Amino acid sequence: MANKKGKGKGPGSNIIAQNKKARFEYHINETFEAGLVLAGWEVKSLRAGKAQLTDTYILIKDGEAWLLGSYFMPLNTASTHEIADPTRTRKLLLHHKEIVKIFSVTQDKGHTCVPLKLYWKGNRVKCELALVTGKKLHDKRATEKDRDWNRQKGRIMREHAKA
């Protein structure tokens, strides 16, 4: 079965990296799309799929949005003349209204802004951001229980279809 564009992390996919932990740890309230300011070696690293978004968050400082904690592994062939810092702070490109909204919401207790995924849109790298609230332990258990039930339901349906 062929991998369709935009689905999963295969060769035809436009998704570079996902923050799966964020969907488990937080309730997602609202999402935004932001561009990234990158160096040349970082783009080459992203084309090779060498990026991680775990433990990454968004900081609003002086009216600008910044991506902190992301890791772009430098390629040996791409960054020979430049000293590559894989964990540097990267600027996010958002409209002023979006930055103001993110800043005002994150000032409330229990709210934060985290990146959900990095993906290609044409030849540009985009980052999907989300305004989130933390889940309680019982919410995480319910999410896990629903996921297990859906998996079990799929197995039952497949077995029933074979018979």
C-alpha positions as CSV (number, residue, x, y, z in Angstrom):
1,M,0.0,0.0,0.0
2,A,1.5,3.4,-1.0
3,N,2.2,6.1,1.5
4,K,0.0,9.1,0.7
5,K,1.4,12.6,0.9
6,G,0.9,14.2,4.4
7,K,0.2,10.9,6.1
8,G,2.8,9.5,8.5
9,K,6.6,9.8,8.3
10,G,7.4,8.0,5.1
11,P,9.3,9.0,2.0
12,G,6.3,10.9,0.5
13,S,5.4,12.7,3.7
14,N,5.7,16.4,4.4
15,I,6.0,15.9,8.2
16,I,9.6,16.3,9.5
17,A,9.1,15.8,13.2
18,Q,6.2,15.5,15.6
19,N,5.9,16.1,19.4
20,K,3.7,13.1,20.3
21,K,4.3,13.7,24.0
22,A,2.5,17.0,23.8
23,R,-0.8,15.4,22.6
24,F,-0.6,13.0,25.6
25,E,0.4,15.6,28.2
26,Y,-1.9,18.5,27.2
27,H,-5.4,19.5,26.1
28,I,-5.0,21.4,22.8
29,N,-7.1,24.6,22.7
30,E,-6.0,26.4,19.6
31,T,-3.4,25.9,16.9
32,F,-1.3,28.3,14.8
33,E,1.1,27.9,11.8
34,A,4.4,29.7,12.0
35,G,7.4,29.9,9.8
36,L,11.0,29.3,11.0
37,V,14.1,31.3,10.5
38,L,16.8,28.7,9.7
39,A,20.4,28.5,8.6
40,G,21.4,26.6,5.5
41,W,22.8,23.6,7.4
42,E,19.5,23.4,9.4
43,V,17.4,23.1,6.3
44,K,19.7,20.3,5.0
45,S,19.4,18.5,8.3
46,L,15.6,18.8,8.2
47,R,15.5,17.4,4.6
48,A,17.4,14.4,6.1
49,G,14.8,14.1,8.9
50,K,17.2,14.8,11.7
51,A,15.1,16.9,14.0
52,Q,13.5,16.4,17.5
53,L,10.8,18.4,19.2
54,T,10.6,16.6,22.6
55,D,10.8,19.0,25.6
56,T,10.5,22.0,23.3
57,Y,8.4,25.1,24.1
58,I,7.7,28.6,22.7
59,L,8.9,31.8,24.4
60,I,7.4,35.2,23.7
61,K,10.1,37.9,24.3
62,D,10.2,41.5,23.2
63,G,7.2,41.0,20.8
64,E,8.9,38.0,19.1
65,A,8.2,34.3,19.3
66,W,11.2,31.9,19.8
67,L,11.5,28.1,19.6
68,L,13.5,26.8,22.5
69,G,14.8,23.3,23.2
70,S,14.5,21.8,19.7
71,Y,17.4,19.7,18.4
72,F,18.5,19.7,14.7
73,M,21.3,17.2,14.3
74,P,24.1,18.8,12.1
75,L,25.1,16.7,9.1
76,N,28.9,16.1,8.7
77,T,28.7,17.0,5.0
78,A,26.5,20.1,5.3
79,S,28.2,22.1,8.0
80,T,31.9,21.9,7.4
81,H,32.7,25.7,7.3
82,E,30.3,26.7,10.0
83,I,30.1,25.9,13.7
84,A,26.7,24.3,14.1
85,D,24.8,24.7,17.3
86,P,22.0,22.0,17.3
87,T,20.1,23.4,20.2
88,R,20.1,27.1,19.3
89,T,17.1,29.3,19.8
90,R,15.2,29.7,16.6
91,K,12.9,32.6,15.7
92,L,9.3,31.9,14.7
93,L,7.5,34.0,12.1
94,L,4.0,34.9,13.2
95,H,1.6,37.8,12.7
96,H,1.6,40.4,15.4
97,K,-2.0,39.6,16.4
98,E,-1.1,35.9,16.9
99,I,1.9,36.8,19.0
100,V,-0.2,39.1,21.2
101,K,-2.9,36.4,21.6
102,I,-0.3,33.7,22.5
103,F,1.4,36.0,25.0
104,S,-1.9,37.0,26.7
105,V,-3.1,33.4,27.0
106,T,0.2,32.0,28.3
107,Q,0.2,34.6,31.1
108,D,-2.8,32.7,32.6
109,K,-2.0,29.9,35.1
110,G,-1.9,26.5,33.6
111,H,-1.6,27.6,29.9
112,T,1.5,27.3,27.7
113,C,2.4,27.2,24.1
114,V,4.2,24.1,22.6
115,P,5.1,23.1,19.1
116,L,3.2,20.0,17.7
117,K,5.1,19.3,14.5
118,L,7.5,20.6,11.9
119,Y,6.5,20.1,8.3
120,W,7.2,21.2,4.7
121,K,4.7,23.6,3.0
122,G,6.1,23.9,-0.5
123,N,9.8,24.5,0.0
124,R,9.4,26.2,3.3
125,V,9.5,24.8,6.8
126,K,6.5,25.4,9.0
127,C,5.9,24.8,12.7
128,E,2.4,24.0,14.1
129,L,2.1,25.6,17.5
130,A,-0.7,25.0,20.0
131,L,-2.0,26.8,23.0
132,V,-2.5,24.1,25.6
133,T,-3.5,23.4,29.1
134,G,-2.0,20.6,31.2
135,K,-4.0,17.3,31.6
136,K,-4.6,15.8,35.0
137,L,-3.6,12.2,35.8
138,H,-7.1,11.0,35.4
139,D,-7.4,12.7,32.0
140,K,-4.2,10.9,30.8
141,R,-5.7,7.6,32.0
142,A,-8.9,8.2,30.1
143,T,-6.9,9.0,27.0
144,E,-4.9,5.8,27.3
145,K,-8.1,3.8,28.0
146,D,-9.8,5.2,24.9
147,R,-6.7,4.5,22.7
148,D,-6.6,0.9,24.0
149,W,-10.3,0.4,23.4
150,N,-10.0,1.8,19.8
151,R,-7.1,-0.6,19.1
152,Q,-9.1,-3.6,20.5
153,K,-12.2,-2.6,18.5
154,G,-10.1,-2.5,15.3
155,R,-8.8,-6.0,16.1
156,I,-12.3,-7.3,16.6
157,M,-13.6,-5.7,13.4
158,R,-10.7,-7.2,11.4
159,E,-11.2,-10.7,12.9
160,H,-15.0,-10.4,12.2
161,A,-14.3,-9.3,8.6
162,K,-12.1,-12.3,8.0
163,A,-14.7,-14.8,9.2
